[in-house]
């Protein structure tokens, strides 16, 4: 088991030093649970360590202490095993005998004293208890009110539900569920299968059904967003911020008569999208490298599109439980910069919507600066575009769904 802890340690250091995404590291189930868990509770674990030490240790030692504390207080690992393996990990990482003695002493002290008392001030307490930076918690207090903000913060600690999306061009949800051993699993929208907690995504990737393109992985909130497009057979659709390609693939699976352009500004991401379409056997999706911030009215964009999907880059504040690294990258300035980027993408892409067409603007953040404020600013500047119905928040009424925002706009020149 030391090897798995070494894997977690390596990935956690990469996250803290280089901002690497933990879920993309291919860890074993135990190592992944440990690494993501430490990331989700990072601020709390750091606070815990501060109460046990006179001086914050080096990043390497602090990471091992966070891993040890997480195992002791949030995983089903005996205290002695968590302490002993943390000491061994310190030695295998060549951090020195002094560091090993410090890790041993701090973790034994934590076992004696238990979890620390939290600050009485509510914003500070909610921030530490749920490991959400204080400026974000304060922002949520201002936007949603104290009780709702605290509930949102608590939800970021929950392990998100994983889903299989069945390729209905090749099979059906009940058949795939039976093939991959998920008898009696919950099925949503006739194509999404809820994965039990004890089923790891990594194990399913090796199944022949996955290799043959019978299923992918996607949260059902994507279906709620795509439904807003009001797709009809034979329409031309542009997914303008398509990477990694899940929503383009979903649309192609829903209707093989759609003519779909899936674009991204990164050639590397584009190659991965094409690999996805090839695995799924979807021939009605064309991938192309297009920068939405500087689109050319040539080639694929020489004609208008009936539907445009904009799943814009965002702060990920609606999916912190799934991407816990995201909160540590954000600043108030970066959210403002994102909202300006989102507006520019919306303005540029809207020029390619056919008259009478529909555009759906979506983010995986519910923050008003990235959602309603962008939409309202755009509609005010472009009265030929009108809101088609109300915005949707798929995760609001079903905690199993990711926290997306989506608003449909129609071009009524």
N, C-alpha and C positions, 0 to 999 in steps of 0.2 A: 504493500500500500504506500510505501515511501515514494515509489516511482510516480504514482498518480499525484501525490502532493508536490513532487518536484515539477510536474507538468503545470499544475495550477500556479505555483510560485513563478515559474518562467513567464507564463501568460499574463499574470497580474503585474509583473514588472514591466512587460512590454506595453501593457495598457497605461500604466502610470508614467512611463518615460516617453512613449511614442504615440499614445492615443489609439493603439490597436484595438479592434473589436474582439471581445472575448469569444462570442459565439462563432466566429469564423476560424477558430483555432483547431477545431477537430478533436477536442478533448474527450476522454472517456466520460461516461455518465457521472461517476463520483467526482472526478476532477472538474467537470463542468459545473456541477452543483456547488462545489466549494468555491470556485473562481467567481462565478456569477453572484453567489451569496455574499462573498466578501465585498464585491463591487457594490451590490445593492445596499449594504449596511456599512459602507466605508466610513462615513462621517461619524456614525455611532461608535464603531470599533476604534476609531482614532481618538474619540472623546474618552472611551473606556481606558485606553492606554495612557492618556494624559493623567488620569486619576491614579494610575499605578506607578508612574515613573516621575522622577524629578526633572528629567530632560528627555525630549522626544528622541528616540534612537534613529539610526540611519534608515533610509528608505527600505533597504533590504531586510533589516531586522524588524522594522515596523510591519512590513508585509507578512513576515512569518508570524509575528504576534497576532495580527489581525486574523490570519488563517487559523491559528490555534484557538483564539477566543470564539471565532465563528463555529468551529467544530464543537467546542465545549457547551456553548449556550444556544446554538441554533441548528445543530445537526444531531443525529442519533449516533454519536461517537462517545464512548466512555472518556471521562476526563483524563485518566491516566494514559490512554492511547493518544489523545490529542496532545498532551504535554510531551510525552516521550518522542513521538514522531516529529514534533516541532523542533525539539532539541537536535534530533538526528538530521533534520532538514538543514538546520543552521550549520551543522558540521559538514554536510555534503556540499553546501554552497560555499564552503571555505571562508566563513565569516569570522573564524577565530574562536578560541576557547572562552574568551570573555563574553562574546556575543551569545554563546551557547548557555553560559551560566546565567546571563541576563534573561534570556527567553525562559529558562527553567524557573527562575525566581518570580518573574512577572506572572506567568501562567499559574503557578502554585498560589500566588497571592490572590489572583482572580478567583480561584476555586474556593479560597477561604472567605473572601469578602462578598462574593456575588456581584451582581450587576450594580453599577453606580446610580446614585440619585441624579435626576435630571434637573436642569435649571427651572425655576418657577415661572419665568417669563414665557408666555405661551408660544410666540413665534419661534423663539430660540429652542424651546422644548420640542416643538413639532419638527423643527429642522433637524435636530440631533437624533431624536427618536426614530425618524423615518429616513434619515440620510438624504435629505433634500437641501441644497444650499439655501441659506437664510434669505437671500434676496428673492429667490423664487417663491418661497413660502410666503414672504411678505406680499409679493405680487398677487399670489392666489388669495390671500386674506382680503386684499383690496378689491379684487375682481369678483370673487365668489362668496365672500363672507367667511368668518372664522371656522364655523362647524363644517361647511362644505370643503373648505381648504384643507382642514385636517383629515377629512375622509379621503380626499384626493391623494394627500401625502401618504396615508396608510396603504392605499391601493398600489402604490409603487413598489411595495415590498412583496407583493403577492407573486408567486410563480405563475406566469401566464399559461393559459391553455394552448396546446399545440393542436393543429388541425391538418388533416390530409384533404386535398382537393382532388376529386376524381375527374379524370379526362373523359367526359361523356361522349366524345367522339370514338372512344375505344371500349368503354365499359360503363358500368353503373355503380353507384355507391354501395348498394347491398352486396353485389358480386365482389367488388374489391375488398369490402370489409371482411367477407368470408375468406377470401384468398389470403389475406395478410393476418388473419387470426384475431380480428376485432369484432367478434360476435356480440351482438347486443349493444354496440357503441351508438352514441347519439349521432343522428344524421340531420344536417341542416341544409335547407334549400335543394334537397335531392342530390347534392354533390359534395358536401363537406362532412367528413367523419371526425368526430372529436377523439383525440388520443387519450387514453388513460394515463395517469401520472407515471405509471411504472413502465411505459413503453417509450424507449428512447428513439429520437429521430434518426440518430446515427445508424441504428440497427436496420431501420426501414430502407435506408439508402442502398443497402446491399441486396435487396430483394429483386428478383427478376421482374416483378410487376412495375417497380420504379424504373428500372433500366429500359423496359419496353414502353415507357411513357404512359402507363395507366393512371399514374397519380403524381402530384406534386405536393408542396407544402405551402399553405396560404391561410391567413385568417379570414373568416367569412365576412368581415367588415368590407373587404374588397368587393364582394358581390353587391353589397348595399350601395357602394359608390358607383359601380358600373351600371346598376339598375337606373340610376338617375339619367344616364345617357339616352334612355328610351330608344334602344337599338331596334332597327327594322332590317329585314333581309336586303342584302345588296348595297347597303350604305358604305360610303367611304369614311373611314375613321382614322384620326391621327392621335396616337398616344405620344405626346410630345416630350414627356420626361419619363420614358418607359422603363429604364433599368430599375430592377433586375429582370423585368419582363413579365411578371406574374399577372398583371391586369390585362396586358395584351393577349397573353395565352388564354386567360379566362374568357375573354370576348370571342377569341377564335374557336374555343371549345363550345361556346354557347351557340354559335352560328357560323358555319363554314362558308356562307355566302358573303360575309362581310369582307371588305377590302381594307386591311389594316396596315398602316404605316406605324412602326414602333421605332422611335428615334431616341438618341442620346448623344451628348457631346463627347463622350469618351469612347474611343475605339476599343479599348480593353473591355469595358462593360458591354459594348455592342457585340463583341465576339461571344461573350457568355450568354447573351440573349439569344443569339443565333443557335448556339448549342442547345439551349432550352427548347426552342421551337423544333429543332431537328429531333430531339429525344421524344417530344410529344407528337411528332408527325403532323405539325400544323403548317399547311402550305399556303394559307391565306394571310400570312403575316410577313411583311417585307421589313427588314431592319436597315436603318440608314443612319450615318453619323451626321447629325444636324445640331448646331448650336442655336437654341431658341432665342438667345440674347442677340444673335446676329443672323437671322434666317435669310436665306437667299430665295428669291422668287423664281428659281429655276429647278429643274429636275422634279423631285417628288412634290415640291411646294409650288409648282407652276399652275396648279389648279386648286380650287377650294375643297374643303372637307365638310361633310354633312354633320360629323360629330368630332369634337376634340376633347380629349381627356388631359387635364393638367394635374398630375400628382406631384406638386412642386416640392423642391427641397425645403425642409422646415426644421424646427428645433427638436422635433420628436417628443414634445412634452405630453403627448397623449399615449405614448408607448414606452414610458420610462421603465416599467416592469420588464419589458422585452429587451430594451436597450439601455440598461442602467448606466452605461458609460456616458450617455448623452448629457446628463445634467451637469457633469463636471467640465464639459467643454463650453457651456453657455455663459454668456455675460449679458447684462442689459443692453449693451451696445450691439452684441451679435444678433440678438432678437430683432432689434430695429433694422440692422443691415439685412437680415433675412426678409423682413417684410418689404423692404425696397426691392430686393431681388425678385420676390414673388410677384410684386406689382409689375415689374418690367417684363417678366415671363408672360403674365396674363395679357398685357398690352400687345406684345409681339405676336403671340400665338393667335390672339383673337382676329388678327387681320386675315387669317387663312380659313375662317369659318364662312361657309356658304350662307346666303340669305335664307332665313327660316331654319337655320341649323341650330344645334345645341352644343354648348361647351360646359363641361363640369370641372370646377376648380376644387381640388381636394388637398388636404394636409393631414398629417398624423399628429396634429397639435390643435387643441381647442382654444389656444390663446387668442383673444380678440385682435391683437396687433397683427397676427398672421392670417386671420380668417375674416370676420365680419368687417373689420376696418379696411382690408384690402378690397373686398367685394364692393363695399359702399363707395369707396373712393373711385373705383373703376366705373361703376354704374353712373355716378355723378358726372364723370368726365366723358362717358360714352352712353348717352341716353338711348341710343339705338339698341342697346343691350338691356334686357329686363330679366329680373329674377323669375325663374320658373319654379314656383312653389317655395317652400321653406327649406332652409338648410337642414341637413341631417347630421346627427352625431351617433353613429352606430353603436358605440360602446356605452352610451348613456343608460340604456335600460337592460343591457345584457353584459355582465362583467366578463363574459368569455370573449367578447369582441373587442378588438383594438379601438383606441380612442381617436377615430378619424373625425374630420369635419368635411362636409362636401356641400357645394351649392351649385345648382344648375342655372345657366344663363342662356337666354335665347336671343338670336339676332333678328330684330324686327324692323329692318330698314324701311 
